[in-house]
Amino acid sequence: MQTVPVNGYDMAYLEVGEGPPLVCVHGTLGDFRTWYSVLGPLSRKHRVIAVSLRHFFPEAWNGAGEDYKMAQHVADVIGFIEQIGRAPVDLMGHSRGGHIAFRVAQARPDLLRKLVLAEPGGDLDASLPLPAGTPAHPPLAARTARSVEMIHAGDIEGALRNFYEGIEGDGTWRRVPAAAKQQLRDNVVTFLGQLDEQRKPYTLADAQAIRTPTLLIGGGATTGSLSVIWRVLAEHIAGAKTAVIPDAGHWMFERAPQEYGAVVSEFLAG
């Protein structure tokens, strides 16, 4: 693990492999360990740089302060890319990290060569409505709020189970490997910041503004809005490519690391 000072904060990261730089941004409750399963496949031809966002592991955050904001994390990733001195880079984000990567591409396309969004999180505004018939799914914002209540009540396990099963479905928490559960536990306090992170919805103009060559990836078994948002964005990002990882859910790179790595590597090599 290494660190680099960015906007007054020491950002931790892992670096593996040699070649063109690929910066990886984790999602909610993740950190640089999120990408462990695909470090091998991706580092064969790339210098993979997996970063931990502000207030995530290895920091043991107490929830205090006003700097857990989407805009802050976007600014931090921009500053991180500038600090490592290898721009333009390929940028990959998952879930909330996909939203961050999208905003980086929108704000600073000069820093990027290619963009990979794995089921980016967030909401669509009225200019990008979800298609009719989108599968019903518990709103993730409500799940997050409920998890925060459970954290305050001391029920950490319940908070994590509530969040995870809100994405992957009832009964899935018990099948999560111990190491993956520990990573989520290590970052559970970040839920407290996410309630007021001031995340803006995607708009049609936002999607049309992306000019970086983009790949959007989804899990074939993902349900609810997360299974649809990336497809809607792909329709309006010029030249966007798409891929589906069969029989995998939201954390598709953990379920099928070789398949995921092959899809990403092929896109980056093209």
C-alpha positions, 0 to 999 in steps of 0.5 A: 500500500502507498499513499499520496497527498490529494486536496489535504488528504492522504489517499491510499492505493495499491499498484500492480503490474506494468503498462498503461495506467488503469485507475480503479474506483470502488463503490459504496462500502468498498476500498482498494481491496474491492478489485483484488479478484481482478488484479491478476487478469488486469495487471497482465497488460496494465499498471493497475492502480486501485485507490481508496476514497476519502474516509474509506479503509485504511482510515478508521473514520468516525463519521465527523466532518462535512467533506463526505460529498460526491463532489469532494470524491470527484475532485479527489480522483481528479487530483489523484490522477494528476498526482500520479503523473501518468495522464491520460489514464484509463479509468474504471469505476463500480457502482458509486465509483462508477458515478464518480468516474462518470463525473470525472469524465464529464469534468476532465476528459483531458485526463482520460484515455478510456472509461469503464463503468460497471453498473454505475450508481445514482438516479436518472432525472426526467430527461432520462427516465427508466423504461416502462416495466423496469423491475420493482426493487426497494429504493436504495436510498431508503435502504441506505437510510434504514442501514444508518438507523441500524448503525446508530442502534448498534446493529452493524450486521443488520445494517450490512445485510439490509444494504447488500440484500437490497441489491442482490436479493433476500438471503444473499448476505449469508453467501458472501465470503468472509473476506468480502464481509470484512471489507464491508464492515471496515467501511460501514461508518461511511454510510453516515456520510452517504445520506447527505453527499449531494449526489446529482442525478444523471441528465441527458445533457450529462450523458451526451457530454461524455466524449471519452470512449466508454464501456458500460458493463452489467451483471446478467443477474442484477435486478432493479434500477442498477440493471437498467441505469447503465443501459440507459446511459449507454444509449446516449453516450456517443459510441458507447460499448456495452457488455454483460457478465452472464450469471453475475450480479452487481459485484460481477468481477467477484463472481466472474473475475476472468470473464470480467477481466477479459471484457475490460482488457479487450476494450482497453486494447481496442 
